[in-house]
């Protein structure tokens, strides 16, 4: 079975779970490398400073336990909702 980009999604225990086939950071990667990669991928600007800041905040908590990520996702959602509402009002 293939997933995005042709990656295999099955392993000895069946389909890959939330951590993927090779663990939470991918094949042979470290947690620090995964966080650094997430930070580097956000060097592209959306053109809106508040959205860029929200994306950086989410990337910074990428290696933390899911419960510790929730506030960053909630803040990003709030920011996006406010920005979209202001566009609708224009």
Buried (B, 14 or more C-beta within 10 A) or exposed (E): EEEEEEEEEEEEEEEBEEEBBEEEBBEEBEEEEBBBBBEEEBEEEEEEEEBBEBBBBBBBBBBEEEEEBEEBBEBBEEBBEEBEEEEEEE
